[in-house]
């Protein structure tokens, strides 16, 4: 019970932090396409960056459920700020924790937790999105280490990252490496003009004859790839599922608040039944999405193998709900919803990305359909 | 139920193919045959840890340890000192 109370207090504090320090600046982050260092430092001070990781590494040891609540609290205020937690905790942190050597964990995780070093997960490439197995970035053994060549794209926080988990191939073998920004041959190019996640320092990462020492390999060369990618994407999907709930809830809050104030035809628009229908659907969908996330979180907490597919279901549904509710929130706002003066305009853009990152909805549908086809067949 | 039976049953329940005639032997590579999808690698680790109460360490996370029923059985027995 003591640990539940501790975690509840952390999440309550995160909600206060989001309300007071993040939400008021979310529009500014989006407009300037930058998550400022002071916000990152504040999150590091509060140990949010590796919130799901053990306290021994500087994390908060939040269990999956409370990690979900924390993700919702921060992402609700600003998707790029929440996205930093997704990248640090779920993608880089969890992959290192599960698959990294003791030396790699001891070196990098405390630096990440303190915000001294920012990590990024470099899987996608200009020609490789959903088909992760087809990566074209190459590695070759050389001396006691490896040489990497290739180009990564759409790397969240890549423009500011101090190191990258880079996935590369050598013939049929695929391996994950830690590549430090200061290694010769590493260049990054910020990507601007994006639909959403504009403050997430998204970048292209170019690797030209980059020498990587053997001790920077994560997992077994060749044999560990499935686990590094699988761990990162599984945790990433869980975080994005909660991000979907966050966007939907924020859009719902904005929709309801606006509908209760806005007057047309001498009535508040919330008195019109057609607007009430929109609100009813938004409430129902948001509650349903949260229920799926909670179920996935409880299964993850128990270490149940079915948590993987339940996380996929939660991610698919919650991101879809975020898109629908954010679109309806714009609709309720009318013309005002099309202006950046109102947060729903940003939420509308942010929601769409959730259906793409950490596995498109179509990839999730395939996985869910396979599960359904074997689970629900009468024999 | 013996470890081999438990592992075989878990794999059978999670096949990514729905051909009624799809069968796999204890030495068949279920990943190479396309009998399971990519998230299954993580699911199998969760299952092994939960079912057999063992911790799969970072050094153990080599796909070659988990490609066939017999390899998984060998891995579990090794971990449990059987």
Interface residues (C-beta under 8 A of the other chain):
Chain A: X98 X99 X100 X101 X102 X132 X133 X219 X220 X222 X223 X224 X225 X226 X227 X229 X230 X231 X233 X234 X302 X303 X304 X305 X306 X307 X308 X309 X312 X367 X370 X373 X374 X377
Chain B: X10 X13 X14 X15 X16 X18 X37 X38 X39 X41 X42 X43 X44 X45 X46 X47 X49 X50 X58 X59 X61 X62 X63 X64 X65
